[in-house]
Amino acid sequence: MNIAIDVHSLGTQAGGNETFYRQLLRGLAADRTANRYSLLHTHPFDLPAIEHDRRFTLHKIPHNPALRLGVSIPRFLRATKPDIFHCQYIQPLWGNRKTVVTIHDLAFEHFPEFFHPLETLRLNKLVRWTAMKADHVLTVSEFSAADISRRYNLPPDKITVAYQSPSAEFRPRDKQQCLDHLVRTYDIRPPFILYVGRIQARKNLPRLVEAYARLKKDGLAATLVFVGRQDWQAEQLRVKIKALGLESFVKFTGFVPFEDVPLFYNAAELFVFPSLFEGFGLPVMESMASGIPTITSYGSALEEVAGDAALLVDPCDTASIASALEKVLSDRNLRERLVSRGLQRAGQFRPEDLVNKTLGIYRAVA
């Protein structure tokens, strides 16, 4: 088969969307099926798995969504006539190829206030249209599959769930060696509580800071470290930190190269991910695979991902978040149980699941 894949999130520091396509392409490269893949990208990206694989060809397209979806991709599809076109959230505005769309979640439907108004308008109209028009929908959790089916009135058999998995780089490591690197490179010193992900309103970080402030008043020594790129409405978090007088105790690293992210997990006392809504929540999986006690939220797909391997909190209740932080920091037995369960849980997610499910969809649609 000839398969064209829109990989415009690669190289953009786009969090889970970018990680999904990196995992998919590594899996497609490892699979020896004689498919040919045209990758439509907007930014330079580094992916050694495909560098010398002649089955993969790169095609530069504009970053601007109107040009990408309205001109460049339709023109490419018309000229090359692939058997399958695989897009992200939104398919081209015209063209008649068999299409698979990846929709991670419908956060913009549930929490439109956390997105730019123009982006919310665009997503509300075009994602629904794409889901209905596409031949098949690929998503990353049973939670998202049920949400997409219900909201867009799609038959469940039009939607396939393919779980992501933590990269092999996320594993238990020597904590002191990780700490030494973070001190030298980022001036991050122990002990610290860790968050990894985009710095945006949906992640519920102001409530995390409020919970941290409660423990700080009671003598907590640990700092709070945010690893990730700042995004829409990120300034609200800094306003909250300043209002609580925590500027000296909260650290921002900005975007961190992939090879350093596992070191942050291993050096932390615990990981907390209090997001209000997720289609999967890969940082939770990465934390558990790294052997770190993990706290995350009730609701959305995070419960599905964590199982019984993380301490779950009410993301809308600051007291619930503060209580969980205090419990994990003060109870060694609880930390050990969470680490053991987390490693077992993370081991249940296999990288071959994503590529096998995706290849099965390609074959069925073609």
N, C-alpha and C positions, 0 to 999 in steps of 0.2 A: 504493500500500500504506500501511497504518497500522502503524507500527513503534514499539514501546515499548522504551526502552533504559535499563537500570539503570546510572546514571553516579555511583553513590554515592562513588567515589574522587575525584571532582572537588572541589577546594577543601580537600582533606585533607592536602596535602603528601605524597602517597603515592607519590612517585617514578615508576617506570616505568608502573605501572597508570594513574596520573592522566595522564601524558604520552600514553599510548596513546589514551585517550578524547578528549583534546583534539585530537589529530591526526585521529582518526576524525570528530569533529563538524565540524572545519574542512573536511575533505574532503566530507562530506555536504552542507554548506552551499554549497560551490563547485559541486557537482553540481546540475544544474537539473531533475533528475527530480522529478515532482510527488508524491513521497512525503510523508507527514506523520509527524513524530517527537514522541513524548511522552518527555520526559527525566525520569527519576525520580532526584532528587538529595537528598542529606542536608545539604550545606553550601552556603553562598553561593559562587558562583564567577563569574569574569569571563571571558567568551569573546565578543569583539566580533563574530566571524563570524556568530553566530546571533541577535544582539540584535534586529535589525529584520526577521528572516525569519519570516514567519507560519507557515511549515511546522513550526516548532519551538515546543512549549509545555513549560513547566516545571511539575513536580509535586513538592512537598516531601514526603519520607517520613522516618520516624525513622532515626536513625543506628544504634540498637541492632539487631544482626543478627537476634535472635529476633523482634522486632516487625516489622522490615523484611521478612524472608523468610516469617514465619509469619502475618502479618496484613495489613500495608499493601499489599505488592505483589500478593498473591492477590486482595485486595479490589479493587484498581485494575484488574487484568486481567479479573476477572469483570464489572466494570461497563463497561469500555471495549471489550473483545473485540478487541484488535489482531490484525492478520494475523501478526505476528512479535513475539516477545519476545526481546530480546538481553540476556543477563545476564553477570555477572563471576564466574567460578569456580563459584558455587552458585546453582541456580534455586530458586524458591519451593517450599515444602514441599508445597503442593498447588496445583491449577490445571491446566488442560488447554489450553494454547496452544502453537503451534509455536514451538520454542525454539532459539536459537543461543547457545552459551556460549563466552566467551573464557577460555582457560586459557593463561596465559603460560608457566608451567613447573610442575614437580612438586618443587620444592625441599623442601617439607615431607615428601615421601616419602623423599628421599635423605638429608636432614640434619634429622631431627626435633629434634635437640638444640639447633638454632638458633631454635626457635619456642617460644612459651609452650605448656606441655603441654596445656592446654585447647584452644588454637587448633589444635595438631597433631591432637588427637582429632577435632575438628569437621571439619577439612579432609580428613583421611583418609577419613572416612565419607561426607561430603556431596559432595566433588568427584568421587569415583569414581561415586557414584550419579547425579550430574548428567551426567557425561560419557556414561554408559550410556543415560540417559533422554532427553537432548537430541536434537533432530533433526540438529544439526551442531555440530562443534567448530571454533573458530577459534583459531589459535595463531600465534606470531611467528617461528618458525625451524623448519628441517627437523629439527634436534636435538630440539626439544620435541615435534614431531609424532611422531617415531619413539618417543620416550619414553612419550608418552601412549598411543599405539597398543599398545605392548608391555606396559605396566603394567596397562592397563585392558582389554586384549584387544579393542580396537576395530578395525574394518576401516579401512585407510588412507584409503579414499575417503570416510569420514565426517569426515575432518580436512582443513582447508585452512590453508595457510601464507600469511600476509600480512605481509611485512616492514614494519617501521617505517622511518622516514627522519629524518635530522636536519632540524630547522627551518632555514629560510633565515637565521635570526639567527646560526647557527653557521657562521662564515666567517672567513677571515684578516682581521685588523684591525691598525691601528697599535699596536704593542706599547707604546710609551711613553705614548700616551694612555690605554690600558687600565691601565697601572701607576699613572699619576697618579690615576685614579679610585679604584683599590683602596687607595692610600695614604690618600687623603682620607676615604674612606667606611669602610674596614675596618681601617686601620692595618696592611695587608699590604704588606711591602716585598720587593723582589727581592734575590737570586734565590730562587725557591721551586719545590718539587716539588708537584704537585697531585693530589688525589683528589677526585672529585665523586660523590656518591651517599649513600644512607642509611647512617648509622653503626650497623651491626649486625654480629653475629658472622659471618654468612655471607659478608660481604665480605672476611674474612681480614685485617683491618687490624692486629691485633697482630703478625703476621708481617711486614707492611710496615714497622711501626715498628722491629722487630728488625733488619731489613735496613738501614733508614735509620741506626740506631745504629752499625752496622758502618762505614758510610761516614763517619759523623760522627767516629769515632775516628781516621780517616785524614785528617781535615782538611776535610771537606765544609763549604762555607759556606752552602749553600742551606737554608732552612727547609722544613718539611713542612706543607702546608696541607690541612685537611679541610673540604670544603664539603658540607653536608647536615645533615638533621635527625637527632638522636640517636634510636635505636630500641632494640628489645629487646636486652639484654646489652651495651649500649654502654659500660657502666661498666668492662667488662673492658679496653677499650682505654685508658682513662685510668689504670687500675691499672698497665698495662704501661708507659705513658709515664713515670709517676712512678718505677717500679722502675728504669728505665734512666736516670733523671736528665735527661729531655729536655723538661721542662715549658717551658723558655724557648725551645725550638726548634720546637715543634709548635703550630700555631694551628688553632683551631676557629672557623668563622664561624657555625655553625648554619644554619638555612634561609635561603637567599638568593633574592630576587625573580628571576623568570625573566630579566628584562632585564639583570641583572648577571652571570648565569652565563657567557655567552660572553666576557665581559671577563676572567674568571679563566682560562679556557683560553688566551686569547691572551697573557696576561701571564706564564704559567708557562714554566719551562724544559722541562718534560716532564710528561706525564700518566701516572699509573699506576693500574691497576684490577685488583687481584690476586684477584678474587672466586673462591670455590670452586665456585660453581654459578650459572648465569644462563640464562634462557630466551631472552634476546637480548643485553642489555648496551648500552643506548642511550648511556650516557656515552662508551663507546669510539667509537661512530659520531660523536658530537658533537665529540670531541677531534680525530679525523681530519679532519672537515670544517672545523675551525678552523685546520688547518695546524700542529698541534703533535705532536712525536714522542710515540708512544704505546706503553706497555707493558701487556700483559694476560696472561691465564692460558690454559694448555692446559686442555682438558676443557670440558664443557657447550657452550653455543652461542657462546662468545666466539671460538673459532677460526673458526667459520663466518662471523661478522660481520667479523672483522679481516682474514681472508684472509692475504695476505703483507705487509700494510700496517702491522703492529705487531710488536714484539718479544715473543715468547711465553715465559712462564716456568712452571716447576712451582710451583703455588700452595702446595704443602705443603713446599717447600724454601726456607728463608730465604736460603741461599747463592745459589740461583738468582735470587731477586728482587734481592738485593744486587748480583750480577754484572751483571744487566741495567741496573740504575740506573747503575752505574759505566760501563758501555759507552756508554750513550746520552749521559751527561754529558761523557765524555771524547773522544768520536769525532764530530767535526763532520760528516764524510762520512756516517756512519750516520744522524745526525739529519736531514740533508738528504734521504737516501733515504727515510726513514720519512715525512717530511713530504710528499714527492712522491707516494709510493704511497698515503698516507692520503687525500690529496685526490682521487686517482683512484678509490679504493675507495668513499669516501663518496658520490661522484657517481653511483655505480651504483645507489643506493637512491633511489627516486622516491616522493614523497608520494602520487601517484595509485594506486600499487600497493595500499595499504591500503584505500582507499575502493572501488576497482574490485572487488577480491576480496570485500569485505564485501557490496557491493550484489549481486554475483553469487550469493553464498550466500543472501541474502534472497529473491531471485527463485526460486532453485532450491527452497528450503524452502517458500515460499508456494505 
